[in-house]
Amino acid sequence: MLFIFLSTLVSFNSNLLPDLFSSLPPSSSISEVNYDYEPTKTLIADLQKGGYVIFFRHTATDMKQKDRDPNLENCDGQRNLNQKGKEEAQQIGAAFRRFNIPVGKVLSSPFCRTLETAQIAFGKATKSEALLSVFYDHNKNPTIIQSFTKLLRTMPSDATNTILVGHGVNLDTALEITLKEGGAAIFKPKPDSSFALVSQIQEVKEWEELTSK
């Protein structure tokens, strides 16, 4: 399937504060990303074997908060997880343990809400600028999107699954796939560096409804 994503070349401007990431910047270039759609009816059994890349949008956040501070170390200047989001991250982790889904690398956007989602769910997180929100630094958008799709093409090692925790806007921009907060898109990288979408999970509770059959 062929999807189009928009990349931008607009400089970061601190004058955009206090609502730093409120709208999509104008497009200045168009690139194409090709991937296949290969749905599976045995998702849990497939994941138990490893070899997949699972992209999570961070779990539920406090929508009254805004991303106002470009310093990503300052969680007080960002939109953060609310109590529901913390509970959803716990539920995701519990489902992975219950189904014995092997987890290898866990990469996260440097934003506090993505890091917290990863750490609660999987007990670890490595910051990756490849998962940085495209709203953060418009000059880096082409690089961010290229690096992001490279992660989707990268085979996990040692029969594990790679976890990516990032922002819904990046997935929508790159592949026109829209996820709710806490949603997941599961990809299968292939030896020829292509990749396929095998499943989407829009609600955290859907993990509890899955079986290993």
C-alpha positions, 0 to 999 in steps of 0.5 A, a space after each residue: 500500500 502506498 501512503 503519503 506523509 508530509 515533511 516540513 522545514 519550518 524553523 522552531 520559534 520560541 514565540 510560539 509559546 505558550 501553545 508550542 505544538 498547537 497546529 500542524 506546520 505548512 508542508 514544503 515537501 512530500 515523500 512516499 512510504 511504501 508498506 504492505 498490509 498483512 493482517 493476522 488472526 493469530 496476533 498473540 501467538 505471532 508476538 510470542 515468537 518475536 520479530 515484530 515492531 510495536 508502536 504505541 502512542 502514549 497512554 491517556 493524558 491531561 488535555 488541560 495541560 499544554 506543551 509550553 516548554 521546549 526543554 524536555 527535561 521540564 515535565 511541568 511544561 508538558 502535557 503529561 499522563 493522567 491517572 487513567 494513562 498511568 493505569 492504562 500503561 500498567 494494563 499494557 505491561 500486565 497483558 505482555 507478561 500474561 501472554 509471555 510476549 518477549 520484549 527486547 529494546 524499548 525506545 521512547 520519544 524524549 517527552 515525559 508522557 512517552 517515557 512514563 508510558 514506556 517505564 510503567 508498562 515495560 520497566 525501561 526506556 531508552 530515549 530516541 530522537 527518531 520518536 521525537 514529535 514532529 511538532 517539536 522542531 520543524 527543521 528536523 521533520 524530514 530526518 525524524 520521519 526517515 529515522 522513524 520509518 527506519 525503526 519500523 524496518 529494523 528487525 528485532 534481535 534474539 526472538 524479541 519484539 521491539 517496542 516504540 513509544 511515541 506520538 500519534 502525529 508521527 505515525 499519521 504523518 508518516 503512514 496515515 495511520 491514526 491511533 487513539 492514546 494508548 493505541 498500538 500499531 504492530 509491524 513486521 520488518 522483512 529481510 529486504 528492509 520492507 515492512 508490513 502492518 499486521 494489526 492495530 489495537 485502538 483501545 488498551 482494553 483490547 489487549 485483555 480481550 485477545 487470546 493466544 489461540 
